[in-house]
């Protein structure tokens, strides 16, 4: 599918640019020339950037998770051993 008709830029080219490290619309404009003529495609092209609706790039964020729960968080009678294992968290955009 064409993203930018003026410059004949396809969805595949935009995805490849983002996978190659483009993170802003300015990066896409510099590398591909997308949204440099009439600008009608700028919003669509931006959806392929990290965090966008059509992005294939994960938006990774650090989240602090306590390794050992404070005594107030452990239920009475529950084993504390079950609350001390690390839980990996993954955020997908």
Order of alpha helices (4+ residues) and beta strands (2+ residues): beta-beta-alpha-alpha-alpha
